[in-house]
Amino acid sequence: MEPSMIICLPLICCIFFWLWKLIFRNTESCCYMLDYECYKGPEDRKLDTESCGKIVLRNKNLGLEQYRFLLQTITNSGIGEETYGPKNIIEGKEDSPSLEDALSEIDDIMFSTLDKLFERTGISPSEIDILIVNVSLFAPAPSLTARVVNRYKMRHDIKAFNLSGMGCSASVVAVDLVQHLFKSYKKAFAVVVSTESIGPNWYCGKEKSMILSNCLFRSGGCSMLLTNNRALKHRAILKLNHSLRTHLGANDEAYRCCIQVEDDLGYVGFLLTRGLTRNASQALSMNLRELLPKVLPLWELLRCVFKSITRNRNKCFTEAIGAILNLKAGVDHFCIHPGGKAVIDGIGKSLGLTDYDLEPARMALHRFGNTSAGGLWYVLGYMEAKKRLKKGDRILMISLGAGFKCNNCVWEVLRDLKDVNVWKDSIDHYPPPKAPVNPFLEKYSWINDEYLRFVKLQ
């Protein structure tokens, strides 16, 4: 071989590789979010201090010990007085929910958000190719996806998926499923509806570890429209860059740390064990180990390797990540599931996040409560309403759920976002001038055993 050919061969190989990569990048699947719509309940469904107090005192299985536990939990929950509850709970029918109550609650959330979503985007229901509905604790027949198809008279060849039992991280599971389906269906539209059934699953017993869910969960949900049609990129608000799901269900402790069970009195509720924090930390650690190398620049990863050599190798990854990694090198915003004050603070401490980073999750929890799978989108809505999201920004979504699962994804903002959305009537009041305070303790701390005995006799 001539010397000139030997010199040119590497150059030819590099050009060929670059062209191959360019062609492959243009043909690989993509996932754009065109818009999303969060649910906002009516004024008569707000759970203020007075309403919560009446609901708690209606449970005649509670003693003073359980009441004090509830009082302390609600006071420290980080939840405010403007969250929304199901109609049957507010009307005092939590101990005898009907199928009609359950369907009414879900229909209200699904159809009100979908109506607004189709109107805002101008996309007709008949154009939808993929439909995913995720509600963990309610799976009627026909399915919830069938109810949506029937309501909007969608096409007969629509690909419909009904996800149940997936917990608070089901929304990211649904998005991940859409991303994979987009590899098979070209220029498609997908709708995802994420919510939870609260009314029929209200716990009426007295076990402390099962009462927690009553204190945290509230009515809410979100519908979103996605596409892989590159011609519509100019209309999109977000692009999905990465998605990763981690499942610890093979571990018995992780499987049982967040589970629906029946107590000794026969009341069904959601059990949250002491192992929840430990398994959540493990799941988050395993997820970020795989996800962050795809997100952070090479120089930051190399710096992390050298810095970690001098640290304790036995230390949990999530406990050290905030100290050895600068997540801001690859992530601009952190969208953390508003599952509870302890969850938000714990993740913030582990990842070395500031109060500014945690503010969206804390405010979403205070204003709307834990809305399960729909919670992430209230956090995103807060960021948008505060005009934080600029073109090119990257958003890390972190979700944890029963199973036990940690499902995270990274979005890229495609244009400056400034819609006030579901936060329209309250965004000017957030964040409050001082830490949000729940007045429940001040209003009901006087209740004693004698009063509770009186209540039980009524």
Secondary structure, DSSP 8 states (H G I E B T S, - for coil): --HHHHHHHHHHHHHHHHHHHHHHHHHS---EEEEEEE----GGGB--HHHHHHHHHH-TT--HHHHHHHHHHHHTS---S--B--HHHHTT-TTS--HHHHHHHHHHHHHHHHHHHHHHH---GGG--EEEEE-SS---SS-HHHHHHHHHT--TT-EEEEE-S-GGGHHHHHHHHHHHHTTTSTT-EEEEEEE---GGG---S--HHHHHHHHHB-S-EEEEEEE--GGGGGG-SEEEEEEEEEE-TTSHHHHHSEEEEE-TTS-EEEEE-TTHHHHHHHHHHHHHHHHHHHHS-HHHHHHHHHHHHTS-TTS-HHHHHHHH--GGGT-SEEEE--S-HHHHHHHHHHHT--HHHHHHHHHHHHHH-B-GGGHHHHHHHHHHHTT---TT-EEEEEEEETTTEEEEEEEEE-S-----GGGTTTGGG-S-SS----THHHHHTT--HHHHHHHHH-
